[in-house]
């Protein structure tokens, strides 16, 4: 089993959402509960922190410049240079006990992100939304527990999505021209004892890399067969997400959390909440920027 290396002892409460930004060759990532956005430069090992002012669930590059965020109160644009947050839309303004969580842009540059209940009690309280470049928002999946990893295949015909409490990765038929999805089915049912699926990335071979909450690692699966192909060991139990980066997209960056760990657990895993790295043999795919 390959082991990831700690590269930033961030001690994040809930590290999440890593994404490689090829414009600057940096990794953006977040600490949800601390309302922080981070910019990690692997060349210098410098990590710059931005206070967003509300919980931030995910970050993606924006084609017109800057970034897009899914924050507690909806979709927002963010300019790191001025540290200006501009709210775009909040499809759940009527649900103040919900917040946004994980998300990514599809091949056409639409921004998908989902919600969950702040207290994580009602496992039907969340939804998955799609923000179009023209500002239109549509709800794509309802009755979601904890909306997490989302990726698309290289042929742009399949979308994979994780609702963590189900312990599954589900597949949808996907129409890149319209963003419509249909025909939901189970692609991967996680084996017992491996943890819960959290964030997810896809590689150039259309295999899925799934972060394992309470699972001490990242698993690589074949979504066509459901087979577990490999596992990266991480010296932290609460593994939240992963992203391919570097010039060859063969550097896998992994975020972790300290949330839900008592003092004994934290003593046993002092690197919890850190940012980890491992070099892998297969390349990932470039991240897609929001087209709006």
N, C-alpha and C positions, 0 to 999 in steps of 0.2 A: 504494500500500500504506500503510495506517494504521500509525503507529508508537506503541508504548506508551512511557510516561514512567516513569522511575525515581522512586518516591516514598519508598522506604526503602532506604538502602544497608546492608542487613543482613549481607551477606557470609555468608549461610547456606551451610553445607556441603551440605545437601540439603533446601532449602526445599520444602515440600509442603503439601497438604491445606487450602487456603484455604476458608473457609465463612463466609457472612454471617449474623450473629446479630441479627435484627431486634429482639430484646428490649432491646438496648443500642446498636444501630446501630454495631456494631464488627465487625471481621474477625478471626476466629481463624485461625491458620496454625501450621505446625510446622517444626522443623528436625530431621529424623529422626535423623541420626547424632550430633547434639549433645544428643539427649534433651530438647529444649526445645519448649514450647508458647508461642506468642506471641499477644498480644491487641493489635491495631492499631486505634487510634481515628482515622478519617480527619478528624474535626473538629479535633482537636488535634495530629495527627501523632505522638501519643505511642504508643510500642510497649512493652508490658509483657511481661516474660519470666518463665516458670515452668519450673523444673527438675523434670522428671518422674521422673528416676532410671533410666529405661530407654528404649530407642528407642520413639518414638511414631509410628505410621503414619498416623493420621487422627483427626479430632475432629469431633463433631456436638453440637448442643445437646440437652439432655435436658428433656423436658416437665415433669418433676417438680422441675426446678431443677438448675443446674450443667451439667456436660458429660459426654459419654461419649467414651472413647478406645479405639482399637485400639492396644495397645502390643506390645512384643516378645513378652510372655508372655500375650497373650490380650486379652479385653475387660475394660474397667475403667470405673468411674465416677470423676469428678474434680470436686472442689469448689474453684474458684479462690480463694474467700474464705479458706478454711482451708488450701489447698494439700494437701488430703488425697486420696490415690489409693486407691481401694478396688477390688481385683480381683473380677471377677464370675465369669469362667470362662476356662479355657484348653483349647480343643479340640485343641491340638497339644503338650500337655505331654510327649508321647512323642517329639517331634521338636525337640530343643533347638537344632538348627542352623537352624531356621526362625524367621522373625519375621513379624508382621503388617505390612501396608502400607495401601494406599488403601481407602476405603470411604465409604458414605453411607447414609442412611435412605430406605427406600422410602415410597410414599404412605401406607401404613398404619402407619408408625412403627417398622418392623423395621430393625435395624441390620445392614447387609451389609458385610463386610470380608474381604479375602483375604490370603494369605500368599505368601512366597517364601523361597528358601534364602538365608541370610546371605551366602554367598560367591557366589551367583548363578551356579552351575555347572550344576546339574541343573534343566533347564527343564521338569521334570514333578513337582517336589517340592512345589509349592504347591497350595492349594485356596481356594475361595470359600465363606465361611460366612454363615449368616443367624442373627442373635440375635433371638429373639422377645421381646416385652415381658414375658412370664412367665418369662424366663430360659432357656428352651429354646434349644438351638443345633442347627442342622442343616447338614451340608455339602451345598452345592448344585452345585458344579463341582469336579472333581478334575483332577489332572495339569496344573496351571497353572504357567507359568514365572514371570512377574512380574505379580501381580494388581494392576490399576490402575483406571482410570476406570470409574464405574458410574452410570447415570442411568435414569429412567423417563419415558415419554411422558405427555402430559396426559390421554389417555384411559385410562391405567393398564393398558394391554394389552400394552405392549412394554417390555422391559428391554434396555439396551445395556451391553456390558461389554468391557473392554480387557484382554487378556493381551499385554503389550507386545512380547515377542519375535516374536509372530506377525505384527506390523505390520498388524493388522486391528482393526476394531470389529465385534464380533459382536452379533447380535440374538437375543433369546429371546421367545417368547410368555410373558406374565406374568399370573398370577392374583392380583389384589390381595386377594381374600378369604382366600387360603391362603398366599400367598407362593411357590407352586409355579412353576417355570419349565420350559419344554420347547421343542423344535423349534429348536435352535441353528443359526444360519446366518450367513454373512458379510454384513454391511451395507456396510462400507467397507473396501476394500483400499487402503492408503496408497500413493501413487505413489512411485517410486524417487526418492531424493535429497531427500525432505522430512523425514526423520528418523523416529523411533519414536513411536508414540502413547503418551502417559503419562496424566495426569489429564484429566478431561472434565467439561463442564457442558452443560446443555440449555437452550435459550431458549423463549420463549413460542410460537414457531412450530414447535416440535419439531425444530429444527436443532441439530446437535451442534458444540460448540466443543472442539477437541482440542488439548491442549498437546503440543508436538513436542520430544521429547528429541533433542538433536543437530540440531535443525531451526530454531532461531532464531525461534520464533514460536508462535502459536496459529492453527489452521486451523478455519474454519467449513465444515461439510459438510452436505449433504442426505443423510440416511441411507436415504431411499427410492430414491435414484438413485445414490448414491455420489459425486456431483459435489462437487468443491471449489468453494465459493462465494466465499470470501474468506480472507485471511490477515492477521493482526496481526503486525507486525514487532516483535521484542524484541531489545534489544542485549545478549543473552546466549544462548549456544548451547543450554545445558541447561535448557530450559523444562519445568517439571514439572506444573503444574496451573493451573486458573483457576476463578474464582467470580464470579457476578454479585452486586452489592451496591448500597448507596445507596437512597434513598427511592423511586426509580423502578425499581430493579434494572437500571439501564443503565450502571453503573460496573463494568467488568470488572477484577478484581484477578488478577494473574499472579505465581506463585512461580517461582523459578529456583534453580539449584544451581551450586556450584563443584567438586563431585565429578568426578573423571576429567579435570580440566583441569590441564595442566602449567604451569610458570611462564611460558612464552611465551604460552600461551593466556590465562592470567589477566592478563597485561600488555596483551593485545589487547582483552580484555573486562573492564575493571575493575568493571563493574556486576554481574558474575556473582554469583549468590547473593542478589540484591536482590529487593525486592517492587516490581512494576510496576503501572501503572494505565492504562486507556484508556477513554474515553467511547464507547459504541456506540449505534447507532440502534434496535436491537431489545432489548426487555426480557428478562431472565432469569425464572426462576421461584423462588419462595421456597424456602428450605431447609426440610426436614422434620426435626422433633425426634424423638429416640427416645421411644417411647410408654411405656416402662417406668420 
